[in-house]
Amino acid sequence: MANDTITNEVKESVSSVELKQTSKGVNFTVKIYNKEPQDAKETAVSIFEELKTKYEATEGNGG
């Protein structure tokens, strides 16, 4: 028989931040992948809040 070994490789997901300039301001998407869900959430919230603060200030729309 051919190779009977089955390998279970866990591929690591890649986190990302996407920024898009639109006529209404900047839209952003934050995707964080981590084996620990709480760590992923904390990182995503931190990045989200940082971007929200930065782009609200530069757009001058206050929210």
N, C-alpha and C positions, 0 to 999 in steps of 0.2 A: 504494500500500500504506500501511497505517497505520504508526505509529511502529515502525521496525525496530531501534531502539536497545534493547539489553538491558543492564540495570544489575544489577550484583552488589553489593548492599548487604550489608555484614556487620553484623548486629545485635549489639550488645554485650550479653552476658549480665549479669544482675544477681546479685550475691553476696547471701547472706542468712545470718542466724543466727536459729534458731527455738528458743525456750525453752518447755517445758511442765512445769507443776507436776503431779506425780502423788502418789499415796499413798506411793510408795517414794522420793520425792525429786524432783529436777529432771532432766528429759531435755532434751538439746539436740542440734540438728543444725546443722552448719556447712557451708555451700556457698560456695566461693570460685571465681570464674571469672577467668582471666587468660590472655592470649595466651601467656605464658611459663609452662609447667607447673611448673617449679621454684619460681617466685615464688608461684604459687597454693598449692602444697604448703606452703611455708614460712609463708605467711599463715594457712592453715587450721590447721596444727599449733600455731602461736602462739596463735591464738584458742581452739582446743580446750583447750590446756594451761591457759590463763588461766581458762576457765570451769570446767574440771575441778577446779582448785585451789580456786576460789571456792566452788563448790557442795559439794564434799566437806567443806570447813571449816564451812560453814553447816549442813549436814545432820548433821555429826558422825558420818558412817558410815565415814570413813577409807578408802573405796574401794569 
